[in-house]
Amino acid sequence: MRAQTYPRHLARQAVLLLTVSYLTGCASPAPATSTTGCAQVDYPVYDPAESLNRGVFAFNRAVDDYALAPVARGYQHLPEFFQQGVHNFSSNFSEPEVFINDLLQGNPLRSINTLGRFALNTTVGLVGVLDVSGAIGIPRHTADFGQTFGVWGIGNGPILELPLLGTSNSRDAAGKVLGFLVAPLGDSDTVQTLGTVNRVGGTVDTRASLLPLTDSLQQLPDYYSALRNVVAEHRAAYVREGQEGATTPPTNRCAEGQGDDF
């Protein structure tokens, strides 16, 4: 067991160092400014590999149109209590990673908030199926490694369309990869099983929550650029949220439903 854990630990450290080293060298162009009526944020959009990204986007859209979106639409017809339970479980399972990023961002109040939510919901809330913390007034926030890199001052870098993972920029893409490697709950069989349930349920639940947005964007002449710009704007607002370190959720529309939703 020790022989297997040690190389994996070294691999994670190496990925972290390489990720940060790469991102600090990314340059971003002059930012565009939001004009959607939401909170004013800068969201640089630098897409030098647009033709390649559009090719990957076409593949991702085909997978979404014929597999993920239909499943998400069917999921919306399930009982409300079931959907809420899936959402609560997935949110709670991600709290340890949120806690790590709260600490890395230097937000002690947020980290205490996250730790308290996770402890209460995992025990009294039946492994997170019930959001007991929310019911008693402890709000949830999200945080990921892409946001943390942004809080540290690392630039967005170029737009990167990832197969099956969607539209991102190089900073947030590296954050997603790092998030896959970090295992704050360990690697026991139970955690792996719960992780599988979380990946499947959380993916479908998140896709269902984004259906109104993507359905509206698909009506525009260029779905690729519309989605790319919306994601860039949301992620810029998300980094701003991390910089502010508030423990209450943002009230402006731009900052709602972001984080791991994108």
N, C-alpha and C positions, 0 to 999 in steps of 0.2 A: 504494500500500500504506500509506504513512504517513498519507494523508488519511483512509483508512478506519479505521485503528487509533486515531487520536487521538480522534474523536468517541465511539468505543466506550469508550475509557478514561475519558473524562469522564462518560459515562452510568453506568458502573459506580461511579465515585466518588459521583455524585449519588444513586444508589440506596442506597449504603451510608449516606450522611448522612441521607437521608430515613427509612431503615429505623431507624437508631439514634434519631433524633429522635422517631419515632412510638412506638417501644417504651418509651422513657424516660417517656412519658406514660401508659402502661398501668398501671392499678391492679389489684391482685389482692385477693380477699377473704381472710379468715382461713383458713389451711391446714388440710386434713384430714391425719390421720396414718395411715401404713400399719399395718394390723393383719393382714397376710398371713403373718407369721412371718419375713419377709425383714428386711434391715437397715432400721432405722427412718428414714424420710425423709418430709418434708412434700411433699404434692403438691396444691396448690390447684386446685380444679376450679370454674371460673366459666363458666357456659354460658348467658348471657342470650339468645342467639339459638338456643335449642335447637330450636324448631319448624322454623326454616330449616335448621339443621344436619341435622336428621333427614331433611328432604327430600333434601338432597344425599347423605346417607348411604344412602338408599334407592337412589339412582342408582348410587353407587359399589358398593353390594352387588350390584346387578344385573349390572354389568360384571364384578365379581369372580366371581359365581356361574356366569356363562355363558361367560366368556372366560379370565380370569387363573387362577383356581383349578383349572379342568380342565387347563390347560396345565401348571401346577405339579405336579399329580398325575401327569401323564404323564412329566414331567421326572424324577420320583423313580424311575421304572422304568428310566432310562438307567443304563449302567455307572457304578459308584461313582467310578472314576478320572476319567470325563468330568465328573461333577458336581463333584468336587473341583477339577478344573482350571478350570472356570467360576468357582467360588467364589474360588479363588486369584487368577485374573486380575482379577476385579471388585474384590477387596480391594486388590490392588496398584495398580490404576488410580486408586483413590481416595486413595492415600497422599499425593500432593502437597497435596490439600485438607486432609488431616489434619495435615500438616506446617505449613501456614499457620495453622491454628487452634491447634496446639500453641504456636507463637510468639506469637500474639495472646493466649493465655491465660497467657503468662509461664512456660511449662514447658520450660526448655532441655533437660532430660534426656529428656523425651518427644519433643521435636523431633529430637534426635540419634538416638534409637531409630528414629523413623519414617524419617528420611533414610537411615540405614544399611540398613533393611529394603528400602526402595524401590530403592536402588542395587544391592544384592545380588540381589534377586529379579528385577529388570528385566534384568540381564545374565546371571548364572549360571542364574537361574530361568526363562529363556526368556520374557521379557516378563511375568513374574509367574505363568505357568501352574503353575510349581513353587514351593512355599513353602520355599525353601532356608533363609531366615532362621529360620523356625519350627523347622526340623529341627535347627538348631545352637543353639537356646535363646534366640533373640531374639523375644519375644512381640509380638503385634500388639495395638494398641488402636485405637479409633476416636475421632474428634472431628469436630464439624461446627459451623456458624456459630450454630445454635440453642444448642448447649452453650456456645459462647464467650460469647454474650449473657448466658446464665445465670451463668457464672463472673464476668462483669463486674457482676453484681448487678441486671440488668434483670429485671423481673417477668414472669410467664407471660403475663399478659393473658387475654382471654376465649378459650374454646374456639372453634376454627374448623375446620369440615369443608370440605376443599378438593376440588373435582371431580377425580377420578382420583388425587389425591395422599393422600387419606385424612384421618384424624383428627389434629388438631394443636392447638396454641394459637397465638395471634398472634405470639408471639416466635419460636417454632420455624418457623412458616409463613414469616415474613420471612427466617429463616435459610435455608430451602429455596430461596426465590426468589433470594437472594444467591448461594447455591451454584451455581445454574444459570448465573449471569452470570459467575462467576469461572472463568477458563480458565488455570490455572497451567502447563499444558503447551503453551500456544499454540493457534493455530488452523490448523495445517497440514492438508493433506488426509489425511495418515496419522493424525494425532491425531483428526480428525473421524471417520474410519472406525473406529478403535479405540474412540472414545467411543460410537459407535452400537452396536458389539458389546457394550460394557460395559453400556449402558442396557438392552438387551434381555436379555442373559444375567444381569446382576445383578438385574434386576427379577424374573425367573422364579426364580432361585436364592433370593432373599430370601423370595419368597412361599412357596416350598416349605418353607423353614425355619420359617415361621410357621404352617403348616397345623395342627400339633397344638394350638397355642394357640387359633387362631380356631375350629377344630372344637369345642373344649371350650366356648368362650364362646358359640357359637351354640346350645348346649343350654340356656342360661340364659333366663329369661323376657324379659329386655330386653337384646338383643345390643348395641344402640347404647350404652347407659350402661355396660355391662360393659366393652366395648372402650375406650370413652372413659376410664374410670377406670384401666384397666390401662396404657394409653398414658401417662396423666398420671403414674402411679407410676413407670414405667420412665424417663421423661424426667427426673423429679426425681432419681432415683438416678444418672442419666447426668451431670447437672450436678454432683452431689456428687463423682462420680468425677473430673471435670475439675478441681474445686476441690482435690482431694487430690493430683492430679498424679502418681499412681503409674504406673510403667512396666510393671507386671505386671497382667494382667487381673483383674477382681474375681472373687471366688469365690462370692459370694452369688447366688442365682437371680434376684433382681430385676434385677441389673445385666447379666445375660447376654443376648446377642442383641439389644442395643438400638442406639442411635445411628441409622444409616441404615436399620436394620430398621423403625423407626417414623418 
